[in-house]
Amino acid sequence: MFKKILIANRGEIALRIIRTCKEMGIKTVAVYSTADKDSLHVKFADEAVCIGPPSSAESYLNIPNIMAAAEITNADAIHPGYGFLAENPRFSNICREHKIKFIGPTPEMIHAMGDKITAKETMIKAGVPVVPGVDGLLEDASHAKRSAAEIGYPVMLKATAGGGGKGMRVVWSEKEIEKAFEEAKLEAGAAFKNDGIYMEKFVEEPRHIEIQIAGDQYGKVCHLSERDCSIQRRHQKLVEESPSPFMTDELRDRMGEAAIKAASAINYESVGTIEFLVDKHRNFYFMEMNTRIQVEHCVTEEVMFHDLIKEQIKIAAGDHISGKNYYPNMHAIECRINAEDPFNDFRPSPGRIITLHQPGGHGVRVDSHIYAGYVIPPYYDSMIAKLIAIARTRDEAIDTMERALSEFVIEGIKTTIPFHQQLMKDENFRSGNFNTKFMESFVLKKP
């Protein structure tokens, strides 16, 4: 087992990893930008090293500085969390070259699934259903127009190196295709330094359902059931839950088997997630693989009573997994609490937290790095907390979430708490009648 792990991340996920390391008797090193010097992950780690100014490019994405911090503190492993360098094959390879264990998959595995064209080809060979689309990248707007005519509208343009909704456009007719292609290409190039665009059939009324998987270094892979992430805005998830209200036992088994095939196709090592689009007829299609721990891992942990960060660390240290698939026996819902103003187009709301009261009680979990007096910097993702409600049934979990949201007090900034309170009362949400387009028709009422 590792003696000391450096956490190459910030905020709630860095704190989450530190907590598991403490329980495992592993020393921790926090890295931080000057903007995060007062963050809780810095306070709770055994050691902390400043790696640069506020800009992510000069701090949390600064590989030389992170590796220097690992070497001067004698860390024998690095946990990347999610985001930043978590799915960067170059970083994983540099760790390997310096004989520091990257807690995650190998660079070859990350590369195989990081490029969406390569990933799709791998899934087809493995027998995993994929969305119908064009082979390879689109050459230009004319190629896009011809391809869309062959596939049939609507189509989805996607950045091959993408994520987080960047470089994505839904195109409903031929007159929109050229403009959409150029916009997607520009956006992808700016976001990822790779402007490659490909095309798929747009799946109407889809659910976004993902399967959590784990694979060890010895070829065993298992799944830990699903999470429904269909409540999202501009391709950014807002609420996640497990199990999915749309799921059947038969569909869960088929999707679980497909996820295991997908991970086995690249001999996957570590925890990860296979993301699927599921249409209204319960046909499912591979969308992408996330080769890291995810924000919403908490809901899986709660319905399985299983620490996924601990599992990830143990796999990296060479432990065997059981190879047994897990099925939920509880229901968990997670609301992402963002420093955003939901009544002003979800505009970011950084600033100082004046008053904070976090909810508690039976069936409530809060993962957060904030405290009264903490200043939320404007440089990073706006998520400041994850509120998870756990109960025997979905209805009870929603009731618990409503109660917990009413107790969650954050003053000094705007947050998405009022949005979540209205969502929990929405009849369509409560009945499970939603898909990824839900937010397009959801009307947020001003207080």
Protein Blocks (a to p, Z undefined) as FASTA:
>chain_A
ZZbdcddbehjllmmmmmmmmmnopacdddddfklmmgmklmmpmbdcdfbdfblklmmm
mmklmmmmmmmnopabdcebjgjjlmgmklmmmmmmnopacedddfklmmmmmpmklmmm
mmmmnopacddddehjdfblmlmmmmmmmnopadddddfkggehiaiacdfbfklmmmmm
mmmmmmmmmmnopabdcdddddehiacddddddddfeopacdehjadfkbcgehiafbdc
dddfkbcfklmmmmmmmmmmmmmmnopacdddddddddfkopacdfbdcdbddfklmmmm
mmnopafklmmmmmmnopacehiacddfbdcdddddddddfkngoiacedddfbdcdded
ehiacddfbdehiacdfkbcfbfbdcddddfblklmmmmmmmmmmmmccehiacfklmmm
mmmmpmklmnopacfklmmmpccddZZ
